[in-house]
Amino acid sequence: MSGGVDSSVAAALIKEQGFECTGITLKLHDYGAVSGDAEQAARVLGIPHQFLDLTEAFGRDVIKRFIDVYEAGGTPNPCVYCNRFIKFNLDFYKAAAPGFDVFVTGHYARTEQSASGCWLLKKALDPKKDQSYVLYSLSQEQLGSARFPLGELTKNEVRDMAVGFGFSCVENPESQDICFVPDGDYGAFMENYSHKKYPDGDILDIDGKIIGRHKGLVRYTIGQRRGTGVAMNRPVYVMAKNAAANTITVGDEKDLFTKTLVAGNVNLIACETLDKPIRCMVRTRYLQQEKPALVEQTGPDVIRVTFDEGHRAVTPGQAVVLYDGDLVIGGGIIH
């Protein structure tokens, strides 16, 4: 229970199903106090509540991975790491609430069990809130233990329920995508956290000519237009980052499009392996419009994605997630 509308309503709905519930609020970082709204929601529901301090694990498995990917020239999605290693880590809950049957979150997604017993992950019914993209890396054990009461609901329905239950969190603003960088200044956060200074470097055009200076590689991402500091007679975009050379390459928007990508750290949910190339829909950013593509598995932990048409701003470090309608086939991390 984070103290927000979604997790509070999820707790209420699972209690209504007859489960004996315990509310657990995770302390994940030191930026601001953990909200008392979770305690208020637990009191309203008449369930016990406790805090679980996972600051050390969060620093190791989420923040450090986040920084490592940025330093290597990529752009990570820390929610993927957080879900797999922290929020859905069953060992933490087994220690905090021994003997539990299921654990429940306020994520917008759905699960179901196939005839063969395999747990499947599906999109939420509300496309604007669907979070299946950041859940693709969950294991069978994690999916089998998780319940998502909000998967069949819209955000408006959930907020109305929160009002009806009398939760104090109703007027709270939506949580930020990256909770540990509240002001959105990733570069400043990483320098402060790692006690490093990320040096300036050259900005190159697509011919390799030096046309400016950047303010530290970690402050830029593929597809970025604003903030490059390059004065041109036309818009230019970050199209590549070279961590070894500490350079950024910029080009026209047409230079951002590619037809192929390779991804590793693959997690397949709907099948064990891709025995042959498959056609499916693909997403390379959270809430991005899906694009049709051909996907083939080229190694035990590697897939190649070939888009029907050029795909904009494919970014190393982001997740590529494969869909068959509402069903999540699986995904991986873009190289």
Protein Blocks (a to p, Z undefined) as FASTA:
>chain_A
ZZiaklmmmmmmmmmnopacddddddfbfedcadfklmmmmmmnopacddddfklmmmmm
mmmmmmmmmmnopacdfklmmmmmmmmmmklmmmmmghiabdcdfbdcdddddfkopacd
dddfblklocklmmmmpcfklmmmpccfklmpcfklmmmmmmmnopaklmpccddfblml
mnopaklmmmmmnopacdddddddfkopafbdcebjklpcehiaghnlpacfbdcddfbd
cfklopacdddfklmpcfbdcdehiacfkbmbdfbacdddddfbehiacdddddddfbfk
bccdddfbdcehiaehiacdddehjbcfbdcddZZ
